[in-house]
Amino acid sequence: MAMSPLQLGLIFAGIVLVVGVIIYNWWQERRVRKGIDSAFRRADTSIPAVEEEPVTRVEPTLRGADGNDDGPDDFATSSTARAPAGAVPAYRPPAPAPGEDVWQPPMDIVARGPVESATYVALATAAPMGAGGGAIRQPDSDIECIVKLQPARPVGVGALAAGLHARMGKRLRWFGRAMADGPWQALASDTRGEFVELAACLLLADRNGAASRPQLDTFVRVLGELAPLLPAAMSVPDVGAETDRAETLDRLCAEVDVQIGLTVLKGDANGIPGTKLRGVAEAAGFRLASGGRFEWVDGDTGHVLYTLQNVRNEPFTVDTLRTSATNGVVLVLDVPRVPDPPRAFDQMKLAAKRMAHTLAAELVDDNRRPLDDAALAAIRKQVEAAGDALVDSGIEPGSPRALALFGA
């Protein structure tokens, strides 16, 4: 039976309505996703750069009580560029002789000031962190800004695809719980399962400085735009308070951030051929790594215990080692990033002595005076003190927490 014009009209109108709803929903979803993508891009580009005053990079030195460089009584430790405000180099290196290469070993000496006791308490009361490698497998509320999401129904990582890869200028980690009050599980793009609670964790400080207010604002805004898509309720900390926490944490880390260097220097004009240096370094257990330096890696833990760098501030590469020479190298111990810093220093000291002997070079300080056993013993005491200061502040040297705070 033929349909009347009214029936045909109603059918056509229904089809148009359904198509219109589908198109409208598609447009709405596309607009929201564009907003999230834009927020992620702003996380990388909208944070203003902060100019930092240049820091003179120098090596540890031995100074007498009268200020002259004649003894180990007043050994000054070195600290990285993340120094407290007002920190100044302990001395200025001597001017190079005419025709001599200008070099600055990768060490910074800074005046160490007192740290408020409350700053230490904030980390010292945290759950102890192990010294093993790898990331902490749960949120660390003492060093991270944490935003929690409670989805209306369990969700998989596919729903967090954009958030998992967001770049905020600081390390971002995601965790999930498969059941209420269950253990946290680190999330990656290939993580399986569904989760009833999620936690996004932004690191508050690293060697580039404290997380800024714009970074934290962007972090919270991006999570706020992601939450309705799940949908999920969101628990957000006060951004102003988190900014203050980041600055306090950064000041604490600056107080205990210490690196130590030992220089092996060749006195003759020919220097050390790169091919010979590479052979000696690899025989001693070093391996050429990215960044233009050699690394000595502990085979049991996978930790880099110390590094070998060019005193010329020129990176080592396979090509440069094959075609050029250098007048010396610096062995560097990054105290916060190694378990048992005194033991690591003892190993580095022996490696430096053996390398100096093999290369017919000298083990010297920044003023090119030989380092004897008394001077090396004084340096070791400073390494012990630096390790103790880290432990007292709640940061176990070489722990996942230390690797996060004292990374770039």
ABEGO torsion letter per residue (X at the ends): XBBBAAAAAAAAAAAAAAAAAAAAAAAAAAAAAAAAAAAAAAAAAABBBBBBBBBBBBBBBBBBAAGBBABAABBBBBBBABBBBGBBBABBBBBBBBGBBBBBBBBBBBBBBBBBAAAAAAAAABBBBBABBEBBABBBAAABBBBBBBBABBBBAAAAAAAAABBAGBBBBBBBBABBGBBBBBBBAABBEBBABBBBBBBABBAAEBBBAAAAAAAAAAAAAAAAAOBBBBBBBBAAAAAAAAAAAAAAAAAABBBBBBBBBBABAAEBBAAAAAAAAAAAGBBBBBGGBBBBBBAAAGBBABBBBBAAGBBBBAAAAAABBBAEBBBBBBAAABBGAAAAAAAAAAAAAAAAAAAGBBBBBAAGBBBBAAAAAAAAAAAAAAAAAAAAAGBBBGBAAAAAAABX
